[in-house]
Amino acid sequence: QSAYNNSVCDTPNLDSLASRSVVINRGYTSVSSCSPSRSVLLTGLPQHQNGMYGLQHSVHHFQSFPEVQSLPIILRNNGIYTGIIGKYHVAPRSVYDFDYMQTEPMNQVGRNITHIKELFRTFLNNAKQKDKPFFLYMAFFDTHRGSWSEDDVKQNGPFYNLWGDGQPGRGVIPDWRPHVYDPAKVIVPYFLPDTPATREDLAAMYTSFNRMDQGIGLLMAELKASGFLDDTLVMFTADNGIPFPNAKTNLYEPGQGEPMMISSPEHKENWGKKSDRFGSTMDFTPTILDWFNVPYPKHELNGVQARLTGKSLLPLAANPDDASFDHVFSSHDFHEVTMPYPMRVMRTERYRLIHNINYRAAYPLATDLYSCPTFQDILHRSKTGQPTHWFKTLDQYYYRAEWELYDLQADPKELTNLAYDPGHRSVFQAMNQTLFNWQAETNDYWRCLPHSILLGTQCHDMLNQEKTY
């Protein structure tokens, strides 16, 4: 059975990893955006605390504060050999510096699984020669979309799913056996319109995902051949929701929810089990520090002592039913620099609370999401008066209330906002207070907005509430 119950997309290697892992069914990203999410995974600090507020590249130019202590720096200072293969997309280099760095050209180090295998082999040999424990951050570029250039999409597919398949002009990835999927057979999730455009889009993503799956198999084989398989902690997750509307950059379930596995050789008795508890990408740094028995260094960040609010997932590997893993937080400010839409989120067993701080603005669209065939089809159908077959209207997607509260048991599609329902006032108030306490603990400079201003540690009313007459 597939680890994630998809009967169409072949993932035999991911399923094999799941059989030697605890699969965390409620795994969540800390922010559904590329650079910010990667910064959280590598620091354990939410993006609003580490400073990587949005994308790192080009005009966006976001980067973490220079005082941030990242995982590769902490581990190096404790005698551990560190490496990255694949997508980097964080800054500055002084904060995110690895001993072994193979990050360009991105398609070669993130999609060419033969090249990735060879780089991984070199890294393992280096670790052996140095006689050091090691940490490798393997950042596949699949299943990110490729270029949004029409010519590039025609040549290589929307997910670079045709690149390296051996056809004229596309090169060859020797270890890849391309799997092309029939759009008629893909599984369209509830949050996407069931249209030919969406089905073709998903079929392309399946091919890209299957290439990554084959890459995972190659890496696990290299780990075994090197003799490290039985004493290496392996963790698997993603940086954001799939690059489709209502998922990536959003913090609804399709955008916040992520695949998450932890394979601990010290807890083999739980391999193959699934946990319904909660894990976050914010938990990865504390987990890895726990694995190596390395303390988090004492230091200040913006005048406040930095501390990790995530926690090690090793206790969940030891006890998949550990009830203390009962909620997660997420935090978003930007994707691209032109997309200011800060959100703070708390997810519990039953509820999700979202605070849309810039709620008076239309929800912004990432360039790759706007350009994708699925969203272009929604736009075309909306313009021409055709049924979109989507579960929302464009107005519902663009214009959101300041507060959103959803009962995930009664309303898994998150269509009925209970934040202003008197019957849920106590739930709203309790979650609101817990969320605010976490914001204060992480020195969130947005915590008083949009109706107050932060002066020192106190919120002061700006008298800008909406008029109700």
C-alpha positions as CSV (number, residue, x, y, z in Angstrom):
1,Q,0.0,0.0,0.0
2,S,1.2,3.5,-0.8
3,A,2.5,5.5,2.1
4,Y,0.1,8.3,1.2
5,N,-2.8,6.2,-0.3
6,N,-2.3,7.4,-3.8
7,S,-3.1,4.3,-6.0
8,V,-1.9,6.0,-9.2
9,C,1.4,7.7,-8.6
10,D,4.1,5.1,-8.2
11,T,6.3,5.7,-5.1
12,P,7.9,2.3,-4.3
13,N,11.0,3.9,-2.8
14,L,9.1,6.3,-0.6
15,D,6.9,3.4,0.5
16,S,10.1,1.4,1.3
17,L,11.3,4.3,3.4
18,A,7.9,4.5,5.1
19,S,8.2,0.8,6.1
20,R,11.4,1.7,8.1
21,S,10.0,4.9,9.5
22,V,7.3,6.4,11.7
23,V,5.0,8.2,9.2
24,I,3.6,11.3,10.8
25,N,0.2,11.7,9.3
26,R,-0.1,15.2,10.7
27,G,3.1,16.7,9.4
28,Y,3.0,20.5,8.8
29,T,5.2,23.1,7.3
30,S,6.1,26.1,9.3
31,V,5.4,28.3,6.2
32,S,4.2,27.3,2.8
33,S,6.9,29.2,0.8
34,C,10.3,28.1,-0.5
35,S,13.1,30.2,1.1
36,P,11.2,30.9,4.4
37,S,10.4,27.2,4.9
38,R,14.0,26.1,4.3
39,S,15.2,28.7,6.7
40,V,12.9,27.4,9.4
41,L,14.0,23.8,8.8
42,L,17.6,24.8,9.1
43,T,17.3,27.0,12.1
44,G,14.3,25.8,14.1
45,L,13.1,29.4,14.2
46,P,9.9,30.7,12.5
47,Q,10.6,33.0,9.5
48,H,9.3,36.0,11.4
49,Q,12.1,35.4,14.0
50,N,15.0,34.3,11.8
51,G,14.4,37.1,9.2
52,M,13.9,35.1,6.0
53,Y,10.5,36.8,5.4
54,G,10.2,35.8,1.8
55,L,12.1,34.5,-1.3
56,Q,15.9,34.9,-1.3
57,H,16.6,35.2,-5.0
58,S,16.5,38.1,-7.4
59,V,14.7,41.3,-6.4
60,H,13.0,39.7,-3.4
61,H,16.3,39.7,-1.6
62,F,15.2,38.4,1.8
63,Q,17.8,36.9,4.1
64,S,18.1,35.8,7.7
65,F,19.7,37.9,10.4
66,P,23.5,37.5,10.6
67,E,23.3,36.5,14.3
68,V,21.1,33.4,13.5
69,Q,22.7,30.1,14.5
70,S,21.8,27.6,11.8
71,L,22.0,23.8,12.0
72,P,25.1,23.4,9.7
73,I,27.0,26.0,11.8
74,I,26.1,24.5,15.1
75,L,26.9,21.0,14.0
76,R,30.2,22.0,12.4
77,N,31.2,23.7,15.7
78,N,30.6,20.3,17.3
79,G,32.8,18.2,15.0
80,I,30.1,17.1,12.5
81,Y,30.7,17.1,8.8
82,T,27.9,18.9,7.0
83,G,26.7,19.0,3.4
84,I,24.0,20.1,1.1
85,I,23.1,18.7,-2.3
86,G,20.3,20.4,-4.3
87,K,18.2,23.5,-3.9
88,Y,19.9,26.1,-1.5
89,H,17.7,29.2,-1.8
90,V,18.6,30.8,1.6
91,A,21.0,33.5,2.6
92,P,23.4,34.8,3.8
93,R,26.1,32.3,3.2
94,S,27.7,33.1,6.5
95,V,24.6,31.8,8.3
96,Y,23.9,28.8,6.0
97,D,27.4,27.5,5.4
98,F,28.0,23.8,4.8
99,D,31.3,22.0,4.5
100,Y,30.2,20.3,1.3
101,M,28.0,22.4,-1.0
102,Q,26.7,21.2,-4.4
103,T,23.9,23.6,-5.2
104,E,24.3,24.6,-8.9
105,P,23.2,24.2,-11.6
106,M,19.9,23.7,-9.9
107,N,18.3,21.2,-12.3
108,Q,21.5,19.1,-12.3
109,V,21.8,18.9,-8.5
110,G,18.1,18.8,-7.8
111,R,16.5,16.7,-10.7
112,N,19.3,14.7,-12.3
113,I,19.2,11.7,-10.0
114,T,22.3,10.1,-11.5
115,H,24.3,13.2,-10.8
116,I,22.8,13.4,-7.3
117,K,23.8,9.8,-6.6
118,E,27.4,10.5,-7.6
119,L,27.5,13.7,-5.4
120,F,26.1,11.8,-2.5
121,R,28.7,9.0,-2.9
122,T,31.5,11.7,-2.8
123,F,30.0,13.2,0.4
124,L,29.9,9.8,2.1
125,N,33.4,9.0,1.1
126,N,34.5,12.4,2.5
127,A,32.8,11.7,5.8
128,K,34.6,8.3,5.9
129,Q,38.0,9.8,5.2
130,K,37.5,12.5,7.8
131,D,36.2,9.9,10.3
132,K,33.4,12.2,11.3
133,P,29.7,11.8,11.9
134,F,27.8,13.6,9.2
135,F,24.7,15.7,8.4
136,L,23.4,15.9,4.8
137,Y,20.6,18.2,3.6
138,M,19.4,16.6,0.4
139,A,17.1,19.2,-1.3
140,F,15.4,17.7,-4.4
141,F,14.1,20.3,-6.9
142,D,11.4,17.9,-8.0
143,T,8.4,18.5,-7.6
144,H,8.9,22.3,-8.1
145,R,7.5,23.7,-11.3
146,G,10.0,24.6,-14.0
147,S,10.1,27.9,-15.9
148,W,6.8,29.6,-16.8
149,S,8.2,30.4,-20.2
150,E,5.8,28.9,-22.8
151,D,8.6,27.6,-25.0
152,D,10.3,26.0,-22.0
153,V,7.1,24.4,-20.8
154,K,6.5,23.0,-24.3
155,Q,10.1,21.6,-24.4
156,N,10.5,20.3,-20.9
157,G,7.0,20.2,-19.4
158,P,5.5,22.3,-16.6
159,F,7.4,20.4,-13.9
160,Y,10.5,19.8,-16.0
161,N,9.0,16.3,-16.1
162,L,10.2,15.7,-19.7
163,W,13.8,17.0,-19.0
164,G,16.3,14.1,-19.2
165,D,13.9,11.6,-20.7
166,G,16.1,10.8,-23.7
167,Q,14.0,12.5,-26.3
168,P,15.8,14.8,-28.8
169,G,17.0,18.0,-27.2
170,R,16.2,16.9,-23.6
171,G,19.2,14.8,-22.6
172,V,19.4,11.6,-20.7
173,I,19.4,10.8,-16.9
174,P,20.9,7.3,-17.0
175,D,19.3,6.0,-13.8
176,W,15.8,7.5,-14.5
177,R,13.1,5.3,-16.0
178,P,10.4,7.9,-16.9
179,H,6.9,7.1,-16.0
180,V,4.3,9.0,-18.0
181,Y,0.8,9.1,-16.4
182,D,-2.6,9.2,-18.1
183,P,-4.4,12.4,-17.1
184,A,-7.7,10.5,-17.1
185,K,-6.4,8.3,-14.2
186,V,-4.9,10.9,-11.9
187,I,-6.5,11.6,-8.5
188,V,-7.8,15.2,-8.4
189,P,-7.9,16.4,-4.8
190,Y,-10.9,18.2,-3.5
191,F,-9.3,21.7,-3.6
192,L,-8.6,21.6,-7.3
193,P,-11.1,21.8,-10.2
194,D,-11.6,18.5,-12.0
195,T,-10.9,19.7,-15.5
196,P,-8.6,18.5,-18.4
197,A,-6.1,21.3,-17.7
198,T,-5.8,20.3,-14.0
199,R,-5.5,16.6,-14.9
200,E,-2.7,17.2,-17.3
201,D,-1.0,19.4,-14.8
202,L,-1.2,16.7,-12.1
203,A,0.0,14.0,-14.5
204,A,3.1,16.1,-15.1
205,M,3.7,16.5,-11.4
206,Y,3.3,12.7,-10.9
207,T,6.1,12.1,-13.3
208,S,8.3,14.6,-11.5
209,F,7.4,13.1,-8.1
210,N,8.2,9.6,-9.5
211,R,11.7,10.8,-10.6
212,M,12.3,12.0,-7.0
213,D,11.1,8.7,-5.7
214,Q,13.6,6.9,-7.9
215,G,16.3,9.3,-6.6
216,I,15.4,8.4,-3.0
217,G,15.9,4.7,-3.9
218,L,19.4,5.5,-5.3
219,L,20.4,7.4,-2.2
220,M,19.2,4.7,0.2
221,A,21.2,2.2,-1.8
222,E,24.3,4.4,-1.5
223,L,23.7,4.7,2.2
224,K,23.5,0.9,2.5
225,A,26.6,0.3,0.3
226,S,28.6,2.7,2.4
227,G,27.8,0.8,5.6
228,F,25.9,3.7,7.2
229,L,22.3,2.6,6.7
230,D,21.8,1.0,10.1
231,D,23.1,3.9,12.2
232,T,21.8,7.0,10.2
233,L,18.7,9.0,11.1
234,V,16.7,9.7,8.0
235,M,14.0,12.4,7.9
236,F,11.8,13.2,4.9
237,T,9.5,16.2,4.3
238,A,8.7,19.0,1.9
239,D,9.1,22.8,2.0
240,N,5.5,23.8,1.0
241,G,2.2,22.6,-0.3
242,I,2.0,21.5,-4.0
243,P,2.3,24.4,-6.5
244,F,-1.4,24.7,-7.1
245,P,-4.1,27.2,-5.9
246,N,-5.2,26.8,-2.3
247,A,-2.0,24.9,-1.5
248,K,1.4,26.6,-1.9
249,T,1.7,30.0,-0.1
250,N,-1.6,29.2,1.7
251,L,-1.9,27.8,5.2
252,Y,-5.1,25.9,4.8
253,E,-4.7,22.1,5.1
254,P,-3.4,21.6,1.5
255,G,-0.7,24.3,2.0
256,Q,0.3,23.6,5.6
257,G,0.1,19.8,5.5
258,E,3.3,18.0,4.4
259,P,4.6,14.4,4.0
260,M,6.7,13.7,7.1
261,M,8.7,10.6,8.0
262,I,11.3,9.9,10.7
263,S,13.4,6.7,10.4
264,S,15.4,6.2,13.6
265,P,17.6,3.1,13.8
266,E,17.2,3.3,17.6
267,H,13.5,2.7,17.3
268,K,13.1,-0.1,14.9
269,E,10.2,-1.6,16.9
270,N,8.0,1.3,15.5
271,W,9.1,1.1,11.9
272,G,6.1,0.9,9.6
273,K,3.7,2.6,12.1
274,K,1.7,5.7,11.4
275,S,1.3,8.5,13.9
276,D,-1.8,10.7,14.2
277,R,0.1,13.2,16.4
278,F,1.6,16.5,15.1
279,G,5.0,17.3,13.7
280,S,6.4,20.5,12.2
281,T,9.3,21.4,10.0
282,M,10.1,23.7,13.0
283,D,10.9,20.4,14.9
284,F,13.7,19.3,12.5
285,T,16.5,21.3,14.0
286,P,15.7,20.3,17.6
287,T,15.4,16.6,16.4
288,I,18.8,16.6,14.7
289,L,20.5,18.3,17.7
290,D,18.9,15.7,19.9
291,W,20.2,12.9,17.7
292,F,23.7,14.2,17.9
293,N,23.4,15.2,21.6
294,V,24.4,18.8,20.7
295,P,22.9,21.6,22.8
296,Y,21.4,24.7,21.2
297,P,23.8,27.6,21.7
298,K,22.9,30.5,23.9
299,H,22.7,33.7,21.9
300,E,20.6,36.8,21.4
301,L,18.6,37.7,18.3
302,N,17.3,41.3,18.0
303,G,18.0,41.8,21.7
304,V,16.1,38.8,22.9
305,Q,17.6,35.4,23.8
306,A,16.8,33.0,21.0
307,R,15.2,29.7,21.9
308,L,13.6,26.9,20.0
309,T,9.8,26.5,20.3
310,G,9.8,23.3,18.3
311,K,10.8,20.1,19.9
312,S,12.6,16.9,19.1
313,L,10.6,14.3,17.2
314,L,12.6,11.4,18.6
315,P,10.1,10.9,21.4
316,L,7.5,10.4,18.7
317,A,9.7,7.9,17.0
318,A,9.9,6.1,20.3
319,N,6.1,6.4,21.0
320,P,4.0,7.3,17.9
321,D,1.0,7.9,20.2
322,D,2.8,10.5,22.4
323,A,-0.1,12.9,23.3
324,S,2.2,15.8,24.0
325,F,2.5,16.4,20.2
326,D,-1.0,18.0,20.0
327,H,-0.6,21.2,18.0
328,V,1.6,23.1,15.6
329,F,2.1,26.8,14.6
330,S,2.8,28.3,11.2
331,S,3.8,31.8,10.1
332,H,3.9,33.6,6.8
333,D,4.8,37.2,5.8
334,F,5.8,37.2,2.1
335,H,6.4,34.9,-0.8
336,E,7.6,37.3,-3.5
337,V,8.5,40.8,-2.3
338,T,5.3,42.1,-4.0
339,M,3.1,39.7,-1.9
340,P,2.7,41.1,1.6
341,Y,0.1,38.9,3.3
342,P,1.2,38.0,6.8
343,M,-0.6,35.1,8.4
344,R,-0.3,33.4,11.8
345,V,-1.8,29.9,12.2
346,M,-2.4,27.4,15.0
347,R,-3.6,23.8,14.1
348,T,-4.9,21.5,16.8
349,E,-6.6,18.1,16.8
350,R,-9.9,19.6,15.6
351,Y,-9.4,23.2,14.7
352,R,-7.3,25.5,12.5
353,L,-7.2,29.2,13.5
354,I,-5.8,31.7,10.8
355,H,-5.0,35.3,11.5
356,N,-4.9,37.2,8.2
357,I,-3.1,40.4,9.2
358,N,-3.3,42.2,5.9
359,Y,-6.9,40.9,5.3
360,R,-8.1,44.2,3.6
361,A,-5.8,43.4,0.6
362,A,-6.6,40.9,-2.0
363,Y,-4.8,37.6,-1.5
364,P,-1.7,37.8,-3.8
365,L,-0.7,35.2,-6.4
366,A,2.8,33.7,-6.7
367,T,4.1,34.0,-10.3
368,D,4.3,30.2,-10.8
369,L,0.8,29.7,-9.4
370,Y,-0.7,32.4,-11.6
371,S,1.1,31.0,-14.7
372,C,0.2,27.4,-14.0
373,P,-2.2,25.7,-16.4
374,T,-4.7,24.9,-13.6
375,F,-5.1,28.5,-12.5
376,Q,-5.0,29.9,-16.1
377,D,-7.9,27.5,-16.8
378,I,-9.8,28.9,-13.8
379,L,-9.3,32.4,-15.0
380,H,-10.4,31.6,-18.5
381,R,-13.5,29.9,-17.4
382,S,-14.3,32.7,-15.0
383,K,-13.9,35.3,-17.8
384,T,-16.0,33.4,-20.3
385,G,-18.8,32.5,-17.8
386,Q,-18.1,28.8,-17.9
387,P,-18.4,26.6,-14.8
388,T,-14.9,26.4,-13.1
389,H,-15.6,23.1,-11.3
390,W,-13.6,24.6,-8.4
391,F,-14.8,24.4,-4.8
392,K,-14.4,28.2,-4.4
393,T,-15.0,31.3,-6.4
394,L,-12.2,33.7,-7.2
395,D,-13.8,36.3,-4.8
396,Q,-13.7,33.7,-2.0
397,Y,-10.1,32.9,-2.7
398,Y,-8.9,36.5,-2.9
399,Y,-10.9,38.2,-0.1
400,R,-10.6,36.7,3.3
401,A,-11.8,37.6,6.8
402,E,-9.3,38.8,9.3
403,W,-9.8,35.7,11.4
404,E,-10.7,32.2,10.0
405,L,-11.6,29.3,12.3
406,Y,-12.4,25.9,10.9
407,D,-13.6,22.7,12.5
408,L,-11.6,20.1,10.6
409,Q,-13.8,17.2,11.7
410,A,-17.1,18.7,10.6
411,D,-15.7,20.8,7.7
412,P,-12.5,19.2,6.3
413,K,-12.7,21.5,3.2
414,E,-12.5,24.6,5.4
415,L,-15.5,26.4,3.8
416,T,-17.4,27.5,7.0
417,N,-15.6,30.2,9.0
418,L,-16.6,29.9,12.7
419,A,-14.4,32.7,13.9
420,Y,-17.4,35.0,14.4
421,D,-19.8,32.3,15.5
422,P,-20.9,32.9,19.1
423,G,-21.1,29.2,19.7
424,H,-17.3,28.9,19.1
425,R,-16.3,32.0,21.0
426,S,-14.5,30.1,23.8
427,V,-12.6,28.0,21.2
428,F,-11.6,31.1,19.3
429,Q,-10.5,33.0,22.4
430,A,-8.4,30.1,23.8
431,M,-6.6,29.5,20.5
432,N,-6.1,33.2,19.9
433,Q,-4.4,33.6,23.3
434,T,-2.2,30.5,22.7
435,L,-1.2,31.8,19.3
436,F,-0.4,35.3,20.7
437,N,1.7,33.8,23.5
438,W,3.7,31.9,20.9
439,Q,4.1,35.1,18.8
440,A,5.4,36.9,21.9
441,E,7.8,34.0,22.8
442,T,9.3,34.2,19.3
443,N,9.5,38.0,19.3
444,D,7.1,38.4,16.4
445,Y,7.1,42.0,15.4
446,W,3.8,41.5,13.7
447,R,2.0,40.4,16.9
448,C,0.1,43.6,17.5
449,L,-1.1,44.2,13.9
450,P,-3.3,45.1,12.3
451,H,-5.1,47.1,14.9
452,S,-2.3,48.0,17.3
453,I,1.3,49.0,17.1
454,L,4.2,47.3,19.1
455,L,6.1,49.7,21.4
456,G,8.6,47.8,23.4
457,T,6.7,44.8,24.5
458,Q,3.2,46.3,24.6
459,C,0.5,46.7,22.0
460,H,-1.0,50.1,21.6
461,D,-4.4,50.6,19.9
462,M,-4.3,52.5,16.6
463,L,-8.1,53.1,16.5
464,N,-8.2,51.7,12.9
465,Q,-11.0,49.2,13.3
466,E,-13.4,49.0,10.4
467,K,-16.5,51.1,10.7
468,T,-19.7,49.1,11.0
469,Y,-22.3,51.7,10.0
